[in-house]
Amino acid sequence: MEVRFTQKYFINPAFEYGIRSYISYKNGEGYQRLHTFEMYVIKALTIIYGEKAVLLPYKIDNEKAFKCNMLIYDFKESDLNDFISNMNSYYEFLKNYKDGVKVTGLIAEIEKSLLKMIMKRSKRKAFTPEEIREFDKIFTPNEGDLKKFKSIVSSDKELILRTWTNDKIQITNTQLDLMAVNTALLHPSIYQKYGLDIRNVAVLDDDKINDINRKIKEEELIKTSKMNMPFKKKRKYGYGFASVLLILGVISTCAAVAIFLLAR
């Protein structure tokens, strides 16, 4: 009797090829352009949840950990199942692709799931301006492989453009509201003076915010003392502020704890 071996995919073929392509892309290697869309879906997930939350479950072959990580910002399990199913349907469309045929609604549904994840995350943890710009490249690409690929297979461009434009405004307003209620924050211009974005500071806990504020105030006092004592040897300032940046380094966009617990 002939024995047949089937290939094992992580979650489903769309995720398998998307993650493989993303890893190649990150390593500066070539990837199959056929899987451009899946690769950018994975890229969006790494921005929302962090690379470790996406790639580590793949490396240790723990699908349960991956799925749990997709739920950490209150994304519904039913919505996750729809997202996974739509990704598989997209792979089936791609596998049976015929020239000139465009997929209607499917890419939009996948991207709407990503947008929903983004909105959930934004209510708990702010996105940086750089991350917002990366989302622009994913949802409304102006150039490159993704734009070419979408123009060939997708008919949903205008729908996603409108949705992402509205969501981006809402994300910005939400983050401003979150910052407004935190009376511990200094004026945005003060943080900017030290190379910090208030949106990144606002998502830290109160102890870290107070620590950053204290170090900034210390630096300001040193500068003031320096100006008021022109005949004394000027003391260099800024040596302590590097620790502020180290504090910001604790901001993590991954759920490594959940992964390791589930991997046991």
WOPEKA-V48577 format. One record per pair of residues at least 12 apart in sequence whose ideal C-beta (glycine too) atoms are under 6 Angstrom apart, sorted by the first residue. I is the first residue (numbers start at 1). J is the second residue. If there is no record, write none. Layout:
# WOPEKA-V48577
I,J
I,J
This chain:
# WOPEKA-V48577
10,58
11,63
12,88
13,91
14,38
14,87
14,88
14,90
14,91
17,35
17,38
18,38
18,39
18,41
18,42
19,42
19,58
21,35
21,39
22,39
22,42
22,43
33,145
36,145
36,146
36,149
37,149
40,138
40,146
44,114
44,138
47,131
47,134
48,117
48,121
49,69
50,253
50,254
52,254
52,256
53,69
53,254
53,255
56,259
57,259
60,263
62,263
64,262
65,259
65,262
65,263
68,258
68,262
69,255
69,258
72,255
73,120
73,121
73,124
74,120
75,117
75,120
83,113
86,109
86,110
89,106
90,106
102,153
102,155
103,153
104,155
107,154
107,156
108,156
108,159
108,160
111,160
115,167
122,171
122,174
125,203
126,175
126,199
126,203
139,160
139,164
140,161
175,199
178,202
179,202
182,202
184,209
186,213
208,247
212,244
212,247
215,240
215,241
215,244
219,237
219,241
222,237
